[in-house]
Amino acid sequence: MKEGLKRRLFRFDHEGWNNPWYGFVAAPIVTALGISIGELFGVHLVSSALAEDLIVLLCMVVTIVVGFTGVALIDMSR
């Protein structure tokens, strides 16, 4: 993994970002997207309420990781 990408994804401060507002804007958007995807598909994939919540959590985590990786790649290209 590139050093610039590691610096953006694995640190919790905004010193590695060219524009620190990317994190503040991207975080709620990708979280809401993950919850929406999980709620939409969780009902069709499993039959128990606990499993639906786990599907929502999994979708939320996956979209946060993928979303922040995409935002970091955009930030690196600028």
PyMOL Python script that loads the backbone (N, CA, C, O; Angstrom):
from pymol import cmd

cmd.read_pdbstr("""\
ATOM      1  N   MET A   1       0.842  -1.161   0.000  1.00  0.00           N
ATOM      2  CA  MET A   1       0.000   0.000   0.000  1.00  0.00           C
ATOM      3  C   MET A   1       0.899   1.239   0.000  1.00  0.00           C
ATOM      4  O   MET A   1       1.938   1.260   0.658  1.00  0.00           O
ATOM      5  N   LYS A   2       0.504   2.229  -0.716  1.00  0.00           N
ATOM      6  CA  LYS A   2       1.302   3.445  -0.793  1.00  0.00           C
ATOM      7  C   LYS A   2       1.357   4.136   0.560  1.00  0.00           C
ATOM      8  O   LYS A   2       0.418   4.050   1.351  1.00  0.00           O
ATOM      9  N   GLU A   3       2.463   4.819   0.817  1.00  0.00           N
ATOM     10  CA  GLU A   3       2.640   5.527   2.094  1.00  0.00           C
ATOM     11  C   GLU A   3       1.579   6.595   2.287  1.00  0.00           C
ATOM     12  O   GLU A   3       1.055   6.757   3.388  1.00  0.00           O
ATOM     13  N   GLY A   4       1.257   7.330   1.221  1.00  0.00           N
ATOM     14  CA  GLY A   4       0.250   8.387   1.334  1.00  0.00           C
ATOM     15  C   GLY A   4      -1.121   7.840   1.679  1.00  0.00           C
ATOM     16  O   GLY A   4      -1.870   8.458   2.436  1.00  0.00           O
ATOM     17  N   LEU A   5      -1.450   6.681   1.126  1.00  0.00           N
ATOM     18  CA  LEU A   5      -2.738   6.066   1.417  1.00  0.00           C
ATOM     19  C   LEU A   5      -2.780   5.553   2.847  1.00  0.00           C
ATOM     20  O   LEU A   5      -3.791   5.711   3.533  1.00  0.00           O
ATOM     21  N   LYS A   6      -1.698   4.944   3.302  1.00  0.00           N
ATOM     22  CA  LYS A   6      -1.628   4.491   4.701  1.00  0.00           C
ATOM     23  C   LYS A   6      -1.778   5.662   5.661  1.00  0.00           C
ATOM     24  O   LYS A   6      -2.478   5.574   6.670  1.00  0.00           O
ATOM     25  N   ARG A   7      -1.111   6.753   5.329  1.00  0.00           N
ATOM     26  CA  ARG A   7      -1.149   7.926   6.202  1.00  0.00           C
ATOM     27  C   ARG A   7      -2.565   8.487   6.304  1.00  0.00           C
ATOM     28  O   ARG A   7      -2.952   8.996   7.356  1.00  0.00           O
ATOM     29  N   ARG A   8      -3.334   8.401   5.235  1.00  0.00           N
ATOM     30  CA  ARG A   8      -4.691   8.931   5.258  1.00  0.00           C
ATOM     31  C   ARG A   8      -5.675   7.978   5.936  1.00  0.00           C
ATOM     32  O   ARG A   8      -6.612   8.429   6.595  1.00  0.00           O
ATOM     33  N   LEU A   9      -5.477   6.680   5.784  1.00  0.00           N
ATOM     34  CA  LEU A   9      -6.468   5.724   6.281  1.00  0.00           C
ATOM     35  C   LEU A   9      -6.237   5.277   7.718  1.00  0.00           C
ATOM     36  O   LEU A   9      -7.202   4.973   8.419  1.00  0.00           O
ATOM     37  N   PHE A  10      -5.007   5.228   8.173  1.00  0.00           N
ATOM     38  CA  PHE A  10      -4.729   4.641   9.481  1.00  0.00           C
ATOM     39  C   PHE A  10      -4.396   5.656  10.567  1.00  0.00           C
ATOM     40  O   PHE A  10      -4.027   5.269  11.676  1.00  0.00           O
ATOM     41  N   ARG A  11      -4.516   6.927  10.275  1.00  0.00           N
ATOM     42  CA  ARG A  11      -4.315   7.956  11.298  1.00  0.00           C
ATOM     43  C   ARG A  11      -5.641   8.637  11.569  1.00  0.00           C
ATOM     44  O   ARG A  11      -6.477   8.759  10.674  1.00  0.00           O
ATOM     45  N   PHE A  12      -5.832   9.076  12.792  1.00  0.00           N
ATOM     46  CA  PHE A  12      -7.107   9.684  13.157  1.00  0.00           C
ATOM     47  C   PHE A  12      -7.065  11.208  13.151  1.00  0.00           C
ATOM     48  O   PHE A  12      -8.088  11.856  13.371  1.00  0.00           O
ATOM     49  N   ASP A  13      -5.893  11.783  12.902  1.00  0.00           N
ATOM     50  CA  ASP A  13      -5.837  13.230  12.750  1.00  0.00           C
ATOM     51  C   ASP A  13      -5.908  13.565  11.257  1.00  0.00           C
ATOM     52  O   ASP A  13      -5.898  12.665  10.417  1.00  0.00           O
ATOM     53  N   HIS A  14      -5.978  14.825  10.937  1.00  0.00           N
ATOM     54  CA  HIS A  14      -6.160  15.232   9.542  1.00  0.00           C
ATOM     55  C   HIS A  14      -4.901  15.819   8.928  1.00  0.00           C
ATOM     56  O   HIS A  14      -4.976  16.523   7.921  1.00  0.00           O
ATOM     57  N   GLU A  15      -3.750  15.541   9.517  1.00  0.00           N
ATOM     58  CA  GLU A  15      -2.506  16.086   8.988  1.00  0.00           C
ATOM     59  C   GLU A  15      -2.100  15.447   7.665  1.00  0.00           C
ATOM     60  O   GLU A  15      -1.405  16.080   6.870  1.00  0.00           O
ATOM     61  N   GLY A  16      -2.513  14.221   7.411  1.00  0.00           N
ATOM     62  CA  GLY A  16      -2.127  13.539   6.189  1.00  0.00           C
ATOM     63  C   GLY A  16      -2.965  13.918   4.984  1.00  0.00           C
ATOM     64  O   GLY A  16      -2.597  13.604   3.852  1.00  0.00           O
ATOM     65  N   TRP A  17      -4.083  14.586   5.208  1.00  0.00           N
ATOM     66  CA  TRP A  17      -4.997  14.918   4.126  1.00  0.00           C
ATOM     67  C   TRP A  17      -4.641  16.275   3.535  1.00  0.00           C
ATOM     68  O   TRP A  17      -4.221  17.183   4.252  1.00  0.00           O
ATOM     69  N   ASN A  18      -4.811  16.405   2.229  1.00  0.00           N
ATOM     70  CA  ASN A  18      -4.653  17.708   1.590  1.00  0.00           C
ATOM     71  C   ASN A  18      -5.806  18.628   1.966  1.00  0.00           C
ATOM     72  O   ASN A  18      -5.605  19.823   2.183  1.00  0.00           O
ATOM     73  N   ASN A  19      -7.003  18.080   2.045  1.00  0.00           N
ATOM     74  CA  ASN A  19      -8.183  18.833   2.445  1.00  0.00           C
ATOM     75  C   ASN A  19      -8.823  18.092   3.616  1.00  0.00           C
ATOM     76  O   ASN A  19      -9.413  17.033   3.406  1.00  0.00           O
ATOM     77  N   PRO A  20      -8.728  18.608   4.834  1.00  0.00           N
ATOM     78  CA  PRO A  20      -9.249  17.878   5.997  1.00  0.00           C
ATOM     79  C   PRO A  20     -10.764  17.754   6.011  1.00  0.00           C
ATOM     80  O   PRO A  20     -11.299  16.962   6.786  1.00  0.00           O
ATOM     81  N   TRP A  21     -11.466  18.504   5.188  1.00  0.00           N
ATOM     82  CA  TRP A  21     -12.923  18.426   5.175  1.00  0.00           C
ATOM     83  C   TRP A  21     -13.436  17.159   4.502  1.00  0.00           C
ATOM     84  O   TRP A  21     -14.611  16.825   4.652  1.00  0.00           O
ATOM     85  N   TYR A  22     -12.596  16.454   3.773  1.00  0.00           N
ATOM     86  CA  TYR A  22     -13.030  15.204   3.149  1.00  0.00           C
ATOM     87  C   TYR A  22     -13.561  14.228   4.192  1.00  0.00           C
ATOM     88  O   TYR A  22     -14.590  13.588   3.974  1.00  0.00           O
ATOM     89  N   GLY A  23     -12.880  14.110   5.306  1.00  0.00           N
ATOM     90  CA  GLY A  23     -13.317  13.193   6.360  1.00  0.00           C
ATOM     91  C   GLY A  23     -14.633  13.596   6.981  1.00  0.00           C
ATOM     92  O   GLY A  23     -15.484  12.747   7.246  1.00  0.00           O
ATOM     93  N   PHE A  24     -14.809  14.888   7.217  1.00  0.00           N
ATOM     94  CA  PHE A  24     -16.046  15.369   7.829  1.00  0.00           C
ATOM     95  C   PHE A  24     -17.242  15.234   6.895  1.00  0.00           C
ATOM     96  O   PHE A  24     -18.365  15.024   7.353  1.00  0.00           O
ATOM     97  N   VAL A  25     -17.015  15.352   5.611  1.00  0.00           N
ATOM     98  CA  VAL A  25     -18.102  15.241   4.643  1.00  0.00           C
ATOM     99  C   VAL A  25     -18.361  13.784   4.281  1.00  0.00           C
ATOM    100  O   VAL A  25     -19.514  13.373   4.155  1.00  0.00           O
ATOM    101  N   ALA A  26     -17.305  13.006   4.114  1.00  0.00           N
ATOM    102  CA  ALA A  26     -17.458  11.621   3.656  1.00  0.00           C
ATOM    103  C   ALA A  26     -18.002  10.699   4.735  1.00  0.00           C
ATOM    104  O   ALA A  26     -18.745   9.770   4.421  1.00  0.00           O
ATOM    105  N   ALA A  27     -17.658  10.926   5.990  1.00  0.00           N
ATOM    106  CA  ALA A  27     -18.053  10.008   7.062  1.00  0.00           C
ATOM    107  C   ALA A  27     -19.565   9.822   7.162  1.00  0.00           C
ATOM    108  O   ALA A  27     -20.018   8.677   7.147  1.00  0.00           O
ATOM    109  N   PRO A  28     -20.368  10.873   7.262  1.00  0.00           N
ATOM    110  CA  PRO A  28     -21.811  10.642   7.364  1.00  0.00           C
ATOM    111  C   PRO A  28     -22.423  10.104   6.079  1.00  0.00           C
ATOM    112  O   PRO A  28     -23.399   9.355   6.118  1.00  0.00           O
ATOM    113  N   ILE A  29     -21.853  10.485   4.941  1.00  0.00           N
ATOM    114  CA  ILE A  29     -22.415  10.022   3.670  1.00  0.00           C
ATOM    115  C   ILE A  29     -22.206   8.524   3.501  1.00  0.00           C
ATOM    116  O   ILE A  29     -23.152   7.805   3.179  1.00  0.00           O
ATOM    117  N   VAL A  30     -20.983   8.039   3.712  1.00  0.00           N
ATOM    118  CA  VAL A  30     -20.744   6.607   3.523  1.00  0.00           C
ATOM    119  C   VAL A  30     -21.406   5.784   4.625  1.00  0.00           C
ATOM    120  O   VAL A  30     -21.794   4.641   4.384  1.00  0.00           O
ATOM    121  N   THR A  31     -21.543   6.337   5.821  1.00  0.00           N
ATOM    122  CA  THR A  31     -22.247   5.624   6.884  1.00  0.00           C
ATOM    123  C   THR A  31     -23.724   5.478   6.543  1.00  0.00           C
ATOM    124  O   THR A  31     -24.290   4.395   6.689  1.00  0.00           O
ATOM    125  N   ALA A  32     -24.346   6.550   6.095  1.00  0.00           N
ATOM    126  CA  ALA A  32     -25.760   6.490   5.713  1.00  0.00           C
ATOM    127  C   ALA A  32     -25.971   5.553   4.530  1.00  0.00           C
ATOM    128  O   ALA A  32     -26.968   4.835   4.474  1.00  0.00           O
ATOM    129  N   LEU A  33     -25.039   5.560   3.591  1.00  0.00           N
ATOM    130  CA  LEU A  33     -25.135   4.650   2.449  1.00  0.00           C
ATOM    131  C   LEU A  33     -25.047   3.195   2.904  1.00  0.00           C
ATOM    132  O   LEU A  33     -25.812   2.352   2.435  1.00  0.00           O
ATOM    133  N   GLY A  34     -24.127   2.900   3.808  1.00  0.00           N
ATOM    134  CA  GLY A  34     -23.991   1.534   4.314  1.00  0.00           C
ATOM    135  C   GLY A  34     -25.217   1.069   5.080  1.00  0.00           C
ATOM    136  O   GLY A  34     -25.655  -0.071   4.923  1.00  0.00           O
ATOM    137  N   ILE A  35     -25.773   1.945   5.908  1.00  0.00           N
ATOM    138  CA  ILE A  35     -26.982   1.584   6.651  1.00  0.00           C
ATOM    139  C   ILE A  35     -28.140   1.357   5.692  1.00  0.00           C
ATOM    140  O   ILE A  35     -28.918   0.421   5.875  1.00  0.00           O
ATOM    141  N   SER A  36     -28.266   2.202   4.671  1.00  0.00           N
ATOM    142  CA  SER A  36     -29.346   2.037   3.695  1.00  0.00           C
ATOM    143  C   SER A  36     -29.215   0.728   2.929  1.00  0.00           C
ATOM    144  O   SER A  36     -30.203   0.021   2.729  1.00  0.00           O
ATOM    145  N   ILE A  37     -28.010   0.407   2.504  1.00  0.00           N
ATOM    146  CA  ILE A  37     -27.792  -0.852   1.784  1.00  0.00           C
ATOM    147  C   ILE A  37     -28.089  -2.037   2.693  1.00  0.00           C
ATOM    148  O   ILE A  37     -28.730  -3.000   2.272  1.00  0.00           O
ATOM    149  N   GLY A  38     -27.628  -1.970   3.934  1.00  0.00           N
ATOM    150  CA  GLY A  38     -27.885  -3.058   4.876  1.00  0.00           C
ATOM    151  C   GLY A  38     -29.356  -3.247   5.178  1.00  0.00           C
ATOM    152  O   GLY A  38     -29.834  -4.378   5.251  1.00  0.00           O
ATOM    153  N   GLU A  39     -30.081  -2.148   5.354  1.00  0.00           N
ATOM    154  CA  GLU A  39     -31.522  -2.243   5.610  1.00  0.00           C
ATOM    155  C   GLU A  39     -32.257  -2.779   4.389  1.00  0.00           C
ATOM    156  O   GLU A  39     -33.215  -3.541   4.522  1.00  0.00           O
ATOM    157  N   LEU A  40     -31.818  -2.388   3.218  1.00  0.00           N
ATOM    158  CA  LEU A  40     -32.484  -2.820   1.993  1.00  0.00           C
ATOM    159  C   LEU A  40     -32.291  -4.312   1.734  1.00  0.00           C
ATOM    160  O   LEU A  40     -33.246  -5.019   1.409  1.00  0.00           O
ATOM    161  N   PHE A  41     -31.053  -4.789   1.879  1.00  0.00           N
ATOM    162  CA  PHE A  41     -30.765  -6.177   1.545  1.00  0.00           C
ATOM    163  C   PHE A  41     -30.786  -7.114   2.742  1.00  0.00           C
ATOM    164  O   PHE A  41     -30.884  -8.327   2.561  1.00  0.00           O
ATOM    165  N   GLY A  42     -30.697  -6.592   3.955  1.00  0.00           N
ATOM    166  CA  GLY A  42     -30.678  -7.446   5.143  1.00  0.00           C
ATOM    167  C   GLY A  42     -31.951  -8.244   5.322  1.00  0.00           C
ATOM    168  O   GLY A  42     -31.914  -9.382   5.790  1.00  0.00           O
ATOM    169  N   VAL A  43     -33.062  -7.665   4.956  1.00  0.00           N
ATOM    170  CA  VAL A  43     -34.350  -8.343   5.097  1.00  0.00           C
ATOM    171  C   VAL A  43     -34.432  -9.544   4.164  1.00  0.00           C
ATOM    172  O   VAL A  43     -35.054 -10.550   4.505  1.00  0.00           O
ATOM    173  N   HIS A  44     -33.827  -9.452   3.016  1.00  0.00           N
ATOM    174  CA  HIS A  44     -33.915 -10.519   2.023  1.00  0.00           C
ATOM    175  C   HIS A  44     -32.870 -11.616   2.221  1.00  0.00           C
ATOM    176  O   HIS A  44     -33.032 -12.722   1.705  1.00  0.00           O
ATOM    177  N   LEU A  45     -31.807 -11.323   2.957  1.00  0.00           N
ATOM    178  CA  LEU A  45     -30.730 -12.294   3.104  1.00  0.00           C
ATOM    179  C   LEU A  45     -30.908 -13.226   4.293  1.00  0.00           C
ATOM    180  O   LEU A  45     -30.508 -14.389   4.225  1.00  0.00           O
ATOM    181  N   VAL A  46     -31.495 -12.748   5.372  1.00  0.00           N
ATOM    182  CA  VAL A  46     -31.606 -13.536   6.600  1.00  0.00           C
ATOM    183  C   VAL A  46     -33.016 -13.420   7.155  1.00  0.00           C
ATOM    184  O   VAL A  46     -33.803 -12.580   6.719  1.00  0.00           O
ATOM    185  N   SER A  47     -33.326 -14.286   8.134  1.00  0.00           N
ATOM    186  CA  SER A  47     -34.682 -14.283   8.670  1.00  0.00           C
ATOM    187  C   SER A  47     -34.774 -13.837  10.126  1.00  0.00           C
ATOM    188  O   SER A  47     -35.878 -13.593  10.612  1.00  0.00           O
ATOM    189  N   SER A  48     -33.664 -13.722  10.830  1.00  0.00           N
ATOM    190  CA  SER A  48     -33.745 -13.317  12.233  1.00  0.00           C
ATOM    191  C   SER A  48     -33.398 -11.836  12.388  1.00  0.00           C
ATOM    192  O   SER A  48     -32.682 -11.262  11.567  1.00  0.00           O
ATOM    193  N   ALA A  49     -33.911 -11.239  13.442  1.00  0.00           N
ATOM    194  CA  ALA A  49     -33.683  -9.814  13.683  1.00  0.00           C
ATOM    195  C   ALA A  49     -32.216  -9.532  14.002  1.00  0.00           C
ATOM    196  O   ALA A  49     -31.667  -8.520  13.566  1.00  0.00           O
ATOM    197  N   LEU A  50     -31.586 -10.420  14.757  1.00  0.00           N
ATOM    198  CA  LEU A  50     -30.172 -10.229  15.088  1.00  0.00           C
ATOM    199  C   LEU A  50     -29.301 -10.289  13.836  1.00  0.00           C
ATOM    200  O   LEU A  50     -28.379  -9.489  13.676  1.00  0.00           O
ATOM    201  N   ALA A  51     -29.593 -11.229  12.959  1.00  0.00           N
ATOM    202  CA  ALA A  51     -28.815 -11.352  11.725  1.00  0.00           C
ATOM    203  C   ALA A  51     -29.012 -10.131  10.828  1.00  0.00           C
ATOM    204  O   ALA A  51     -28.077  -9.703  10.151  1.00  0.00           O
ATOM    205  N   GLU A  52     -30.220  -9.567  10.817  1.00  0.00           N
ATOM    206  CA  GLU A  52     -30.450  -8.349  10.043  1.00  0.00           C
ATOM    207  C   GLU A  52     -29.581  -7.206  10.563  1.00  0.00           C
ATOM    208  O   GLU A  52     -28.999  -6.456   9.779  1.00  0.00           O
ATOM    209  N   ASP A  53     -29.497  -7.078  11.889  1.00  0.00           N
ATOM    210  CA  ASP A  53     -28.658  -6.029  12.473  1.00  0.00           C
ATOM    211  C   ASP A  53     -27.185  -6.256  12.150  1.00  0.00           C
ATOM    212  O   ASP A  53     -26.445  -5.302  11.909  1.00  0.00           O
ATOM    213  N   LEU A  54     -26.760  -7.515  12.145  1.00  0.00           N
ATOM    214  CA  LEU A  54     -25.371  -7.819  11.803  1.00  0.00           C
ATOM    215  C   LEU A  54     -25.075  -7.523  10.335  1.00  0.00           C
ATOM    216  O   LEU A  54     -23.981  -7.070  10.000  1.00  0.00           O
ATOM    217  N   ILE A  55     -26.046  -7.777   9.460  1.00  0.00           N
ATOM    218  CA  ILE A  55     -25.887  -7.450   8.038  1.00  0.00           C
ATOM    219  C   ILE A  55     -25.763  -5.938   7.861  1.00  0.00           C
ATOM    220  O   ILE A  55     -24.937  -5.466   7.081  1.00  0.00           O
ATOM    221  N   VAL A  56     -26.589  -5.178   8.591  1.00  0.00           N
ATOM    222  CA  VAL A  56     -26.510  -3.715   8.523  1.00  0.00           C
ATOM    223  C   VAL A  56     -25.143  -3.241   9.001  1.00  0.00           C
ATOM    224  O   VAL A  56     -24.533  -2.375   8.374  1.00  0.00           O
ATOM    225  N   LEU A  57     -24.660  -3.800  10.102  1.00  0.00           N
ATOM    226  CA  LEU A  57     -23.348  -3.427  10.631  1.00  0.00           C
ATOM    227  C   LEU A  57     -22.237  -3.772   9.640  1.00  0.00           C
ATOM    228  O   LEU A  57     -21.330  -2.970   9.416  1.00  0.00           O
ATOM    229  N   LEU A  58     -22.308  -4.951   9.056  1.00  0.00           N
ATOM    230  CA  LEU A  58     -21.308  -5.362   8.073  1.00  0.00           C
ATOM    231  C   LEU A  58     -21.313  -4.434   6.859  1.00  0.00           C
ATOM    232  O   LEU A  58     -20.254  -4.012   6.395  1.00  0.00           O
ATOM    233  N   CYS A  59     -22.491  -4.120   6.349  1.00  0.00           N
ATOM    234  CA  CYS A  59     -22.580  -3.215   5.195  1.00  0.00           C
ATOM    235  C   CYS A  59     -22.050  -1.832   5.538  1.00  0.00           C
ATOM    236  O   CYS A  59     -21.400  -1.192   4.712  1.00  0.00           O
ATOM    237  N   MET A  60     -22.324  -1.367   6.752  1.00  0.00           N
ATOM    238  CA  MET A  60     -21.840  -0.059   7.173  1.00  0.00           C
ATOM    239  C   MET A  60     -20.312  -0.037   7.224  1.00  0.00           C
ATOM    240  O   MET A  60     -19.686   0.909   6.746  1.00  0.00           O
ATOM    241  N   VAL A  61     -19.717  -1.073   7.801  1.00  0.00           N
ATOM    242  CA  VAL A  61     -18.252  -1.134   7.908  1.00  0.00           C
ATOM    243  C   VAL A  61     -17.613  -1.222   6.525  1.00  0.00           C
ATOM    244  O   VAL A  61     -16.620  -0.547   6.253  1.00  0.00           O
ATOM    245  N   VAL A  62     -18.175  -2.046   5.661  1.00  0.00           N
ATOM    246  CA  VAL A  62     -17.608  -2.206   4.317  1.00  0.00           C
ATOM    247  C   VAL A  62     -17.690  -0.899   3.534  1.00  0.00           C
ATOM    248  O   VAL A  62     -16.726  -0.515   2.872  1.00  0.00           O
ATOM    249  N   THR A  63     -18.832  -0.210   3.601  1.00  0.00           N
ATOM    250  CA  THR A  63     -18.934   1.043   2.855  1.00  0.00           C
ATOM    251  C   THR A  63     -18.037   2.131   3.438  1.00  0.00           C
ATOM    252  O   THR A  63     -17.546   2.982   2.695  1.00  0.00           O
ATOM    253  N   ILE A  64     -17.813   2.122   4.749  1.00  0.00           N
ATOM    254  CA  ILE A  64     -16.893   3.100   5.340  1.00  0.00           C
ATOM    255  C   ILE A  64     -15.471   2.850   4.847  1.00  0.00           C
ATOM    256  O   ILE A  64     -14.769   3.790   4.475  1.00  0.00           O
ATOM    257  N   VAL A  65     -15.047   1.599   4.841  1.00  0.00           N
ATOM    258  CA  VAL A  65     -13.686   1.276   4.386  1.00  0.00           C
ATOM    259  C   VAL A  65     -13.522   1.601   2.905  1.00  0.00           C
ATOM    260  O   VAL A  65     -12.546   2.241   2.513  1.00  0.00           O
ATOM    261  N   VAL A  66     -14.463   1.168   2.090  1.00  0.00           N
ATOM    262  CA  VAL A  66     -14.371   1.421   0.651  1.00  0.00           C
ATOM    263  C   VAL A  66     -14.515   2.913   0.361  1.00  0.00           C
ATOM    264  O   VAL A  66     -13.793   3.458  -0.474  1.00  0.00           O
ATOM    265  N   GLY A  67     -15.440   3.567   1.046  1.00  0.00           N
ATOM    266  CA  GLY A  67     -15.655   4.994   0.821  1.00  0.00           C
ATOM    267  C   GLY A  67     -14.454   5.835   1.192  1.00  0.00           C
ATOM    268  O   GLY A  67     -14.057   6.724   0.438  1.00  0.00           O
ATOM    269  N   PHE A  68     -13.867   5.559   2.358  1.00  0.00           N
ATOM    270  CA  PHE A  68     -12.700   6.336   2.760  1.00  0.00           C
ATOM    271  C   PHE A  68     -11.487   6.028   1.891  1.00  0.00           C
ATOM    272  O   PHE A  68     -10.649   6.903   1.675  1.00  0.00           O
ATOM    273  N   THR A  69     -11.378   4.806   1.393  1.00  0.00           N
ATOM    274  CA  THR A  69     -10.293   4.497   0.458  1.00  0.00           C
ATOM    275  C   THR A  69     -10.469   5.298  -0.828  1.00  0.00           C
ATOM    276  O   THR A  69      -9.503   5.842  -1.363  1.00  0.00           O
ATOM    277  N   GLY A  70     -11.691   5.370  -1.317  1.00  0.00           N
ATOM    278  CA  GLY A  70     -11.958   6.174  -2.512  1.00  0.00           C
ATOM    279  C   GLY A  70     -11.678   7.647  -2.297  1.00  0.00           C
ATOM    280  O   GLY A  70     -11.087   8.306  -3.153  1.00  0.00           O
ATOM    281  N   VAL A  71     -12.105   8.165  -1.152  1.00  0.00           N
ATOM    282  CA  VAL A  71     -11.853   9.575  -0.849  1.00  0.00           C
ATOM    283  C   VAL A  71     -10.352   9.831  -0.698  1.00  0.00           C
ATOM    284  O   VAL A  71      -9.857  10.874  -1.125  1.00  0.00           O
ATOM    285  N   ALA A  72      -9.631   8.890  -0.095  1.00  0.00           N
ATOM    286  CA  ALA A  72      -8.180   9.046   0.048  1.00  0.00           C
ATOM    287  C   ALA A  72      -7.495   9.027  -1.317  1.00  0.00           C
ATOM    288  O   ALA A  72      -6.547   9.779  -1.543  1.00  0.00           O
ATOM    289  N   LEU A  73      -7.963   8.182  -2.219  1.00  0.00           N
ATOM    290  CA  LEU A  73      -7.379   8.153  -3.567  1.00  0.00           C
ATOM    291  C   LEU A  73      -7.658   9.453  -4.312  1.00  0.00           C
ATOM    292  O   LEU A  73      -6.796   9.954  -5.035  1.00  0.00           O
ATOM    293  N   ILE A  74      -8.860   9.999  -4.137  1.00  0.00           N
ATOM    294  CA  ILE A  74      -9.174  11.288  -4.751  1.00  0.00           C
ATOM    295  C   ILE A  74      -8.287  12.378  -4.164  1.00  0.00           C
ATOM    296  O   ILE A  74      -7.777  13.232  -4.889  1.00  0.00           O
ATOM    297  N   ASP A  75      -8.107  12.344  -2.850  1.00  0.00           N
ATOM    298  CA  ASP A  75      -7.280  13.357  -2.190  1.00  0.00           C
ATOM    299  C   ASP A  75      -5.820  13.247  -2.617  1.00  0.00           C
ATOM    300  O   ASP A  75      -5.130  14.260  -2.725  1.00  0.00           O
ATOM    301  N   MET A  76      -5.346  12.037  -2.860  1.00  0.00           N
ATOM    302  CA  MET A  76      -3.959  11.851  -3.287  1.00  0.00           C
ATOM    303  C   MET A  76      -3.736  12.367  -4.706  1.00  0.00           C
ATOM    304  O   MET A  76      -2.641  12.822  -5.036  1.00  0.00           O
ATOM    305  N   SER A  77      -4.767  12.299  -5.544  1.00  0.00           N
ATOM    306  CA  SER A  77      -4.602  12.713  -6.935  1.00  0.00           C
ATOM    307  C   SER A  77      -4.612  14.229  -7.094  1.00  0.00           C
ATOM    308  O   SER A  77      -4.213  14.737  -8.142  1.00  0.00           O
ATOM    309  N   ARG A  78      -5.052  14.952  -6.091  1.00  0.00           N
ATOM    310  CA  ARG A  78      -5.121  16.426  -6.182  1.00  0.00           C
ATOM    311  C   ARG A  78      -3.886  17.058  -5.669  1.00  0.00           C
ATOM    312  O   ARG A  78      -3.774  18.284  -5.671  1.00  0.00           O
TER     313      ARG A  78
END
""", "prot")
cmd.dss("prot")
cmd.show_as("cartoon", "prot")
cmd.util.cbc("prot")
cmd.orient("prot")
